[in-house]
Amino acid sequence: MQTAIAITSAAGRGILAAQATSDEMLIESIASGEKSAMHILYARHHLRTYRFILRIVRDASIAEDLVSQVFLDVWRTAGQFEQRSQVSTWILSIARFKALTALRQRRFEDIDQDEVLQIADGNDDPEAAFDRARTSAVLRACMSKLSAAHREVIDLVYYHEKSVEEAGAIIGIPQATVKTRMFYARKALADLLRREGINSLAA
């Protein structure tokens, strides 16, 4: 019994230690060749990275392949990270470059796919889950009607909670341009949502 308790306690300390480890510390460890740090960073960021790429390429299998490529690049170039931005911003910058490169390489017209971009909350009751799914579906449909530039900035600021400065760093545009795109993107998205019976867009 004491052995089992000790093992459980050690596992718990390990989980807490992993949660307390900053992304920057993980990158330093990855640069030193620690695979366990890479596993933690991947677990922490791969889902958001996948969703970000999926919204650009609109193809689930391509998005999965690109996520693998992104984290392979992280593994290979961790020593080059200069901490001028957050690690998550750096990862999304790599992801954006790979996604846009993949789009340029495609020889056929992209087919709009209604991918499931959000995981339902397991605590929702059936009615709440239905409303959540409907709202998500409406939002995805409205997002797809925005221009690529407006869709991208909304994605970064709302879904990935990036600041104007961080969004500008990822896209490679001045902060003033990000603000301008955000203004028109929010206005266009709010108009589209209003037509679907949704009268507010979270700030």
N, C-alpha and C positions, 0 to 999 in steps of 0.2 A: 504494500500500500504506500509506504513512504517513498519507495523508488518511483512508483507511478506519479505521486504528487510532485516529486522532484523533477521528473521529466516534463510534466505539464507546466510547472513553474518556469522551467528553463525555456520551454517553447514560447510561453507567454512573454518572457523577457525578450526573446528573439524578435517576436512580432512588434513589441513596443519599440525596440531599438531600430527596427527597419522603418517604422512609421516616423520616428524622431529624426532620422537621417535626412538631411536636406538634399535636394537635387544636386547642388554644387558639390557636396561631399561625395555623392555617388559618382559624379563625373570624375572627380579626382581618383577615386578607387578604380573606376573603369580604365582610366588612363594608365593605372599601374597593373592592369591585367586581371582584376578581380571579377570573375564571372558572376559571383553572387550579387554584386552591386548592379551588374547589367540586368540580371533577372528582376531585381527590385524596381529599377528605373523603367523597364519594359512593362511590368505589371501596373505601374503607376500611370503611364502615359500612352500605352498602345491603343486603348479604346478611343480616346479623343483624337489621336492621330489618325486612326482608321476613319472615323466619321468625317474629319476635316478633308481627308483625301477623297473620300467617297462623294462628298458634295461637289468636288471639282471634276472627277473623272466619270462619275455616274455609272460605275461598273464595279460590282462587289469583288470579283475575282482579281481585277487589276488593282483595286485598293488594297487587298490583302497582300499581294505581291510587293506593292510599293511600301507598305508598312515594314515588311521584312527588310527591304533595301534601306529604308530610313534608319532603322536601328542597327543595321550592319555598319552604316556610315558613322553612326554615333560611337559604336564600338571602336572603329578604326581611327576616328579623328578626335576622340575625347581629349587627348593631350593638347589639341589646338584650340580648345574652348577658352576664350579670354575673359569670360564673365562680364562682358559689356552689356549683356541682356540676361533675362531669366533663361534657365535651361529649357523650359517649355517653349519659350519664344524661339530659341535656337532650333529646337526639334521641328517646330512647325515651319520654320524657314526652309529647312532641308526638305520637309514633306511637300511644301508648295512648289519648290523647284522641280522635284521629281514628278509631281502630278502634272504640272504644266508641260514638262518635257514629254511625258507619256501621251498627253493630248496632241502635241505637235506631231508625234510619231504615228498616230492613228490615221489610217487611210480611208476610214469610212465614217459616215455621219453618226454622231452619238445618239443613242436611243435613250430616251428619258425613262428611267426605272424608278418605281416607287419603293425605294429601299426603306427598311425600318431603321431610322436613325436614333431612336431613343428606346431605352429599356424600360418597360413598365415597372412601376413601383409595386413590389410584392405585397405591400400593406394596403393597397387600394381595394375597395370592395368592387364588385362587378360593375355597378353603375358609374362609380368614379373612374374606373379603368376605361370604361367605354367613352366617357366624356374626355378623358385624357387622350385616348387614341384618336378621337375625332378631331380635337383641337390640334394635335400634332400633325394629323393628315392635312388639315386645312392650312396650317402654317407651312408645311412642306410644299404644298401646291402653290401657295402664294409666293414663297421664296423662289420657286422655279420660274416664276414669271418676271423676276427682277433681272436686270442686266448682270452679266458675270461680275463686273466690278462692284456693283452694289451688293450682290449676293455674298461676295467674298468678305467685304468689310462688315456686314451684318453678322456673318458666321463667326468672324474673329472676335468681335466685341461682345456679342450676346451669348454664343455657345461656348466660346473659349475664354470669355471674360478678360480679354486683352485690353490694355489701355490704348489711347490714341497713339501714344509714342511707340508702344510695342507693335500695334497693328501696322504702323508706318514702316517699322523695321522689317517686319515679315514680308510685306508687299513690295517695299522698296520705293516708297513715295513720301513726300513731306507730310508733316503732321497737319498742316493746313488743308492739304488735299484729302486726307483721311476725314477731317471734320466736315468738309464740303460733301464728300460722298455719303457720310453718315446722315447728314441732314436730308439729302434727297432720297437716300435709301429708306430711311425711317418713314418719310412722308409717303413714298410710293407703297411701302409695305403696309402702312396703316390704312391707306385707301383701299388696298386689296382686301385686307382683313375685314374692314368695315362692310364691304360688299358681301362678305360671307357671314355677317352677323356677329363678328368679334370687334368690339368697340374700343379696345385699348391695346397698346403695345408696351410691355414692361420696359422701363428705362434702364 
